[in-house]
Amino acid sequence: MGAYKGRCSSPKIGVTCGPAHTAEVVAGGGHLHWETRCHQPLPDGARVATLLPPRLHGPWISTGCEVRPGPEFLTRSYTFYPNRFFRAYQFYYRDPSCHEPAHSLLIKGRVRLRRASWVTQGATEADYHLHKVGIVFHSRSALLAVAGRLCRSLACRACARRLPVAGAWLPGALYELLGARAERDCAMALGFTMHELSLVRVQRHVQPQPRAPPRLVEELYLGDIHTDPAERRLYRPTGFQRPLQSALHHAHPCPACDLLLRADEHHPPILPPQVAPALHVHGRWISTRCEARPAVLFLTRAFTFHGHNRSWEGHYRHFSDPACRHPTFTIYAAGHYTKGMPSTKVHGGTELVFEVTRAHVTPMNQATTVMLNSSKPGSCGQPGTWSLGTEQDITATRGCLPLGIWLPHVEYELFKVEQDPHGQSLLFIGQRPTDGSSPDTPEKRPTSFQPPLVLCDEMAWDFPRPLQHQPLLVNHLSGGGLCPHVTPFPLLLLVLAFTFLRLL
């Protein structure tokens, strides 16, 4: 589980290039060698390219219903123009299937790319300026909900005049929250920002087709949204949220893509209703890509759940680069989890409690090895005995203080299972708090999700098997042999933060 919020000891190596040309940072096609049926979802040799500087021109759309902390359910459609102007639609819904529209936001402004990020490797920093924010309500209840949020702010009286009274609400009417006619920024009073535009990353890869030529897929990663709504006005992203895909070059099949492309503030996309399948997590799950987290974390995740005794095992591999080619350390963790209960906040989600009772650490580069050997006696295994690529049990020392791991540890989690358009089972785990803390109380239970894990090996529910830890069989020190797409599953994700970032 995410039993720690440790510190990454590896240096950040920024990739910079001049504005007159485009550089491509390419991740190789290695994969995890841990079970023959648990190879990476993308075929061997698949490559992911990061474009520096990013090319934003054109329309970018959600590929499904998104969940933000709160929870908020939404889809997005952003268009960027060559003259740096952009137009963005955000469509908000009452349900996690994005089938019942509540209100839509129309956002217009300008964005200017600046330089390669000094904090988040592979990303580009940007400035933006909003010219207009308008809102369209699709029901009277949506109007009342937004007005109620507004009246909890200091700008209630001035901004409330921008909205109609419930009896005068007109379907399809656009009400200006920010613009030339607005006396003040009422979008900000609602807690709305577009700080996601301040951190940008564009990736492309090729999607194989069963009986057709492969397709080019382009993805736009924008900055992450703070899990605490009160912090969003001041927060500047260091991680990413779920990517948008190019409307011209998106993965197939994509039932939501055509709906998003044709939508506007008056005609929100209505996605087909979905029934969340029952939560059966027993089996082995892996992530589908190298994952970036706030506080400059890059990792892959792989998990096994044993249904017969509700025990779990997880491997978290941490890296110093956004392609997950240069490992820094690996953490193996294990414990038990409770029977799930339906979530009262996130429809379709299941609430569980996880306990972390055992953990092992493997240093994967020299800097981490030196740090662990220099740790205080009794704080992390046996100081002076750590060696590169060799695993050590840290259970006896109740965790590893230099990496921020504490044992035993309990976390209150949120799970959800879905199926993608290809029929693959996906497991969504609760999003980690942006501040690096742990959801160790019921009040801190997540209301949104991390990127999904894909089921790679379903085991029989009744087959009794004790936990037997076997380290991942990988090319430990080669870098290129580590999967840039497969992320070991984030069971209660570890949130590791650079020490110097805590001082900023």
C-alpha positions in Angstrom: 0.0 0.0 0.0 1.0 3.6 0.0 2.5 3.3 3.4 5.1 5.9 2.9 5.7 9.3 1.4 9.4 8.9 0.9 12.1 10.8 -0.8 13.6 10.1 -4.1 17.3 10.3 -4.0 18.0 10.3 -7.7 18.8 13.5 -9.6 16.4 14.9 -12.0 17.8 15.2 -15.5 15.9 17.8 -17.6 15.5 17.4 -21.3 15.8 20.8 -23.1 15.7 21.8 -26.7 15.6 25.0 -28.6 12.3 26.5 -29.7 13.2 26.2 -33.3 13.1 22.4 -33.5 11.3 19.5 -32.0 13.1 16.8 -30.0 11.7 13.3 -29.4 12.5 11.5 -26.2 11.9 7.8 -27.0 11.2 5.0 -24.5 12.3 1.5 -25.5 10.1 -1.5 -25.6 11.2 -3.6 -22.6 8.8 -5.5 -20.4 8.4 -7.0 -17.0 9.5 -10.6 -16.9 7.6 -11.8 -13.9 4.9 -14.2 -15.3 4.5 -15.3 -18.8 0.9 -14.1 -18.8 1.7 -10.8 -17.2 3.7 -9.1 -19.9 3.0 -5.5 -20.8 -0.3 -4.8 -22.6 1.5 -3.1 -25.5 3.5 -5.5 -27.7 7.3 -5.8 -27.5 8.9 -3.0 -29.4 6.1 -0.5 -28.9 7.6 3.0 -28.4 6.4 6.1 -26.7 7.7 9.4 -27.9 7.5 12.7 -25.9 7.5 15.8 -28.1 9.6 18.7 -26.9 8.4 21.3 -27.3 4.8 20.0 -27.3 2.5 20.5 -30.3 -0.8 21.7 -29.0 -2.6 22.7 -32.2 -5.9 21.0 -32.9 -8.7 19.4 -30.9 -8.1 17.2 -27.8 -10.9 15.2 -26.1 -11.6 12.9 -23.2 -12.0 9.2 -24.2 -14.4 8.5 -21.4 -16.0 9.8 -18.2 -13.4 11.3 -15.8 -13.5 11.5 -12.0 -12.0 14.4 -10.1 -11.7 14.7 -6.3 -15.0 15.7 -4.7 -16.1 13.7 -6.6 -16.7 15.6 -9.8 -17.7 13.7 -13.0 -16.8 15.4 -16.3 -15.6 15.2 -19.8 -13.3 17.7 -21.6 -12.9 19.0 -25.1 -10.0 21.5 -25.7 -9.0 23.1 -29.0 -5.7 25.0 -29.4 -5.1 27.4 -32.3 -1.8 28.4 -34.0 -2.2 32.0 -32.7 -2.0 30.7 -29.1 -5.7 31.1 -28.4 -7.7 28.2 -27.0 -11.3 27.2 -26.5 -12.1 24.6 -23.9 -15.3 22.9 -22.9 -15.8 21.2 -19.5 -19.0 19.2 -19.2 -20.1 18.2 -15.7 -22.5 15.4 -14.8 -24.5 14.1 -11.9 -23.4 10.5 -12.4 -20.1 8.6 -12.9 -21.2 7.4 -16.3 -21.4 11.0 -17.6 -24.9 10.3 -18.8 -26.9 13.0 -16.9 -25.5 16.5 -17.7 -25.5 19.1 -14.9 -23.8 22.1 -16.4 -21.2 23.1 -19.0 -18.3 25.5 -18.9 -17.1 27.5 -21.9 -13.5 28.7 -21.4 -11.6 31.0 -23.8 -8.1 32.4 -23.4 -4.5 32.3 -24.5 -1.7 29.9 -23.6 2.1 30.4 -24.1 4.6 27.6 -23.8 7.7 28.7 -21.9 10.4 26.2 -21.2 11.1 22.6 -20.3 10.1 22.1 -16.7 12.9 22.2 -14.1 10.7 20.2 -11.7 8.9 17.6 -13.8 11.2 16.0 -16.3 9.7 15.6 -19.8 7.1 18.3 -19.2 6.9 21.9 -20.5 5.8 24.9 -18.3 3.3 27.3 -19.8 1.5 30.6 -18.9 -2.2 31.1 -19.6 -4.6 34.0 -19.5 -8.4 33.6 -19.4 -10.6 35.9 -21.4 -14.0 34.4 -20.8 -15.6 31.7 -18.7 -19.3 31.1 -19.2 -21.7 28.5 -17.7 -24.8 26.8 -19.1 -27.1 25.0 -16.8 -28.8 21.8 -18.0 -31.3 21.6 -15.1 -32.7 23.7 -12.4 -31.1 21.5 -9.7 -27.7 22.1 -11.3 -28.3 25.9 -11.0 -29.2 25.6 -7.4 -26.1 23.4 -6.7 -23.7 26.0 -8.2 -25.4 28.9 -6.6 -25.1 27.1 -3.2 -21.4 26.7 -3.8 -21.1 30.3 -4.8 -22.9 31.6 -1.7 -20.4 29.9 0.5 -17.7 32.2 -0.8 -16.9 35.8 0.1 -18.0 36.9 -3.4 -21.5 35.7 -2.9 -23.5 38.9 -3.3 -21.6 40.3 -6.3 -21.4 37.0 -8.2 -24.9 35.8 -7.3 -26.2 38.6 -9.5 -24.4 37.0 -12.5 -26.7 33.9 -12.1 -30.5 33.9 -12.5 -32.9 33.0 -9.7 -34.2 29.5 -10.0 -37.6 30.7 -11.3 -36.0 32.7 -14.1 -33.6 30.0 -15.3 -33.6 29.6 -19.1 -32.4 26.3 -20.6 -29.4 26.9 -22.9 -28.7 30.4 -21.7 -25.0 31.3 -21.2 -24.2 33.2 -18.0 -20.8 34.9 -17.9 -18.6 34.2 -14.9 -15.6 35.9 -16.2 -15.3 38.3 -19.1 -15.5 41.9 -20.3 -19.0 42.4 -18.8 -18.3 40.7 -15.5 -17.5 43.0 -12.6 -15.3 40.4 -10.9 -13.9 36.9 -11.5 -16.8 34.8 -10.4 -15.2 31.7 -11.8 -12.5 32.0 -9.2 -15.1 32.5 -6.5 -16.4 29.1 -7.5 -13.0 27.6 -7.0 -12.5 27.2 -10.8 -9.0 27.5 -12.2 -7.2 26.3 -15.4 -3.9 25.8 -13.7 -3.8 22.5 -15.5 -2.5 24.5 -18.5 0.6 25.5 -16.6 2.2 22.0 -17.1 2.0 20.3 -20.5 3.3 17.1 -22.0 2.5 15.5 -25.4 3.1 11.9 -26.1 2.6 9.7 -29.1 2.7 5.9 -29.7 1.4 3.4 -32.3 -1.6 1.3 -31.5 -1.6 -2.1 -33.2 -4.7 -3.1 -35.1 -5.8 -6.8 -35.4 -6.3 -6.8 -39.2 -5.3 -3.3 -40.2 -2.3 -1.0 -40.2 -1.3 0.4 -36.8 -2.7 3.7 -35.8 -0.9 6.8 -34.5 -2.2 7.8 -31.0 -1.4 11.3 -29.6 -2.0 12.1 -26.0 -2.1 15.5 -24.2 -1.2 15.4 -20.5 -2.1 18.5 -18.5 -1.3 19.3 -14.9 -2.9 17.4 -12.0 -5.8 18.8 -9.9 -5.2 19.2 -6.2 -7.2 16.7 -4.1 -8.1 19.4 -1.7 -10.5 21.9 -3.4 -9.4 24.7 -0.9 -5.8 24.4 -2.3 -6.5 24.5 -6.0 -6.3 28.3 -6.4 -2.6 28.4 -5.3 -1.5 24.9 -6.4 0.9 24.6 -9.4 0.9 21.1 -10.8 3.9 18.8 -10.7 2.1 15.7 -11.9 -0.6 14.9 -14.5 -4.2 14.0 -14.7 -5.8 11.5 -17.1 -4.7 12.4 -20.7 -6.8 13.8 -23.4 -6.3 12.3 -26.9 -6.1 14.0 -30.2 -9.5 14.0 -31.9 -7.7 13.1 -35.1 -5.3 10.5 -33.7 -7.0 8.6 -30.9 -7.1 5.0 -29.8 -9.8 2.8 -31.3 -12.4 1.8 -30.4 -13.5 5.0 -28.7 -17.3 5.2 -28.2 -17.1 8.6 -26.5 -14.8 10.4 -29.0 -17.4 11.2 -31.7 -19.8 12.5 -29.0 -17.1 14.8 -27.6 -16.0 16.1 -31.0 -19.6 17.2 -31.9 -20.4 18.7 -28.4 -20.6 22.3 -27.4 -21.8 24.2 -24.3 -25.4 23.9 -25.4 -25.2 20.2 -26.4 -23.1 18.3 -23.9 -22.1 14.7 -24.8 -24.3 12.1 -23.2 -22.3 8.9 -22.7 -24.1 5.6 -22.6 -25.1 4.6 -19.0 -22.8 1.9 -17.5 -23.4 -0.6 -14.7 -20.2 -1.1 -12.7 -19.5 -4.8 -12.5 -19.1 -6.4 -9.1 -15.7 -5.9 -7.5 -13.7 -9.1 -7.9 -10.0 -8.1 -7.5 -8.5 -11.5 -7.0 -5.8 -12.0 -9.6 -2.7 -10.1 -10.9 -2.9 -6.6 -12.2 -0.4 -4.3 -13.8 -0.5 -0.7 -15.0 -0.5 0.2 -18.6 2.1 2.9 -18.7 4.9 4.7 -16.8 3.1 6.9 -14.3 3.9 10.4 -13.2 2.8 11.6 -9.8 2.9 14.9 -8.0 6.3 15.8 -6.3 8.2 14.4 -9.3 7.5 10.7 -9.0 7.8 8.2 -11.8 6.8 4.6 -11.1 5.3 1.3 -12.3 3.1 -1.0 -10.2 2.2 -4.7 -10.2 -0.2 -6.3 -7.7 -1.6 -9.7 -6.8 -4.8 -10.2 -4.7 -5.6 -13.5 -3.1 -9.3 -13.8 -2.7 -9.4 -16.8 -0.5 -7.8 -15.0 2.5 -8.0 -11.3 1.3 -4.3 -10.9 1.2 -2.3 -8.8 -1.3 1.2 -8.3 -2.6 2.5 -5.3 -4.5 5.7 -4.3 -6.3 6.3 -0.6 -6.8 9.2 0.3 -9.0 10.5 3.9 -8.9 12.5 5.6 -11.6 14.3 8.9 -12.1 12.8 9.6 -15.6 9.3 9.8 -17.2 10.0 6.9 -19.5 10.7 4.6 -16.5 14.0 3.5 -17.9 16.3 4.4 -15.0 15.3 2.7 -11.8 16.1 4.1 -8.4 14.5 1.6 -6.0 11.9 -1.1 -5.8 9.5 -1.7 -2.9 7.7 -5.0 -2.2 4.8 -4.7 0.2 2.2 -7.1 1.5 -0.7 -7.4 3.9 -4.5 -7.9 4.1 -7.7 -6.1 3.1 -11.3 -6.1 4.3 -14.4 -7.1 2.6 -15.6 -4.1 0.5 -18.7 -1.9 1.1 -20.4 0.2 -1.6 -19.3 3.8 -1.5 -21.9 6.4 -0.4 -19.9 9.2 -2.1 -18.7 7.7 -5.4 -21.5 5.7 -7.0 -20.0 2.5 -8.4 -17.0 2.6 -6.1 -16.3 0.2 -3.3 -14.7 1.2 0.0 -12.1 -1.1 1.6 -9.5 -0.9 4.3 -5.9 -2.1 3.6 -3.3 -3.1 6.1 0.4 -3.2 5.2 2.4 -5.5 7.4 5.5 -6.5 5.5 7.9 -4.6 3.1 11.2 -5.2 1.3 13.4 -2.6 -0.4 15.8 -3.1 -3.3 18.2 -0.2 -4.2 18.5 0.1 -7.9 21.1 2.8 -8.3 24.2 3.9 -6.5 22.7 7.1 -4.9 19.9 5.1 -3.2 22.4 2.5 -2.0 24.6 5.1 -0.4 21.6 6.8 1.2 20.3 3.6 2.8 23.8 2.7 4.0 24.0 6.1 5.7 20.7 5.8 7.4 20.4 5.9 11.2 20.7 2.4 12.8 17.3 0.8 13.4 15.6 3.2 10.9 15.8 1.1 7.7 17.1 -2.5 7.6 20.8 -3.0 8.4 22.9 0.1 7.7 26.1 -0.6 5.9 24.8 -3.9 4.4 22.8 -2.5 1.5 24.2 -3.4 -1.9 23.0 -2.5 -5.4 20.3 -4.8 -6.8 19.9 -6.8 -3.5 16.7 -6.9 -1.7 16.5 -6.4 2.1 13.5 -7.0 4.5 12.6 -3.8 6.4 9.8 -5.3 8.5 11.9 -5.7 11.6 12.8 -2.0 11.6 9.1 -1.1 11.3 9.7 0.4 7.9 12.3 2.6 6.3 12.5 6.2 7.6 14.7 7.5 4.7 12.0 6.4 2.2 9.1 7.5 4.5 7.8 3.9 5.0 6.0 3.1 8.3 4.9 -0.4 9.3 2.4 -1.6 10.2 0.1 0.8 8.3 -3.6 1.1 7.5 -5.2 3.0 4.6 -8.9 3.6 3.7 -9.3 2.9 0.0 -11.6 3.3 -2.9 -11.8 0.7 -5.7 -13.7 0.4 -8.9 -13.7 -2.2 -11.7 -14.6 -1.4 -15.3 -14.2 -3.0 -18.8 -12.5 -1.1 -21.6 -13.8 -1.2 -25.2 -11.6 -4.3 -25.9 -13.3 -6.2 -23.0 -10.2 -6.0 -20.7 -10.9 -5.7 -17.0 -9.6 -2.5 -15.5 -9.0 -1.8 -11.8 -9.1 1.8 -10.5 -7.5 2.6 -7.1 -8.1 5.7 -5.1 -6.0 8.8 -5.9 -3.3 9.7 -3.4 -3.5 13.0 -1.6 -1.6 15.7 -3.4 0.2 16.8 -0.3 1.9 13.4 0.1 0.0 12.4 3.1 -1.7 9.0 3.5 -5.5 8.2 3.6 -5.1 6.8 7.1 -8.5 7.9 8.4 -12.0 7.4 7.0 -12.3 11.2 6.4 -9.3 11.1 4.0 -10.6 8.2 1.9 -10.2 9.1 -1.8 -13.0 10.3 -4.0 -11.2 10.0 -7.3 -8.9 7.5 -9.0 -5.4 6.8 -10.2 -4.8 5.5 -13.8 -6.2 2.0 -14.2 -4.5 -1.3 -13.9 -5.2 -4.1 -16.4 -6.0 -7.7 -15.3 -3.2 -9.9 -16.6 -3.8 -13.2 -14.8 -7.0 -14.2 -13.0 -6.5 -16.8 -10.3 -9.0 -19.2 -8.9 -10.9 -17.8 -5.9 -10.8 -20.9 -3.8 -7.2 -22.0 -4.5 -5.4 -21.7 -1.1 -2.0 -20.3 -1.6 0.1 -18.6 1.1 2.0 -15.3 0.3 5.3 -16.3 -1.2 7.4 -13.3 -2.2 9.5 -13.7 -5.3 11.3 -10.6 -6.5 10.4 -9.3 -10.0 12.6 -10.9 -12.6 13.9 -7.8 -14.5 17.0 -6.5 -16.0 17.8 -4.7 -12.8 20.4 -2.3 -13.9 20.1 -2.0 -17.6 17.3 0.6 -17.7 16.1 -0.4 -21.2 14.7 -3.7 -20.0 12.2 -2.0 -17.7 8.8 -1.5 -19.0 8.0 2.1 -19.9 4.3 1.3 -20.3 3.6 -1.2 -17.6 3.2 0.3 -14.2 3.0 -2.1 -11.3 -0.4 -1.5 -9.7 -0.9 1.3 -7.2 -2.4 -0.4 -4.3 -2.5 2.5 -1.8 0.2 4.3 -3.7 3.4 5.4 -2.1 3.8 9.1 -2.4 7.5 10.0 -2.5 8.6 13.6 -2.6 12.0 15.1 -3.2 13.3 16.6 0.0 14.2 19.9 -1.5 10.6 20.3 -2.8 9.4 20.4 0.7 11.6 23.4 1.3 10.2 25.5 -1.6 
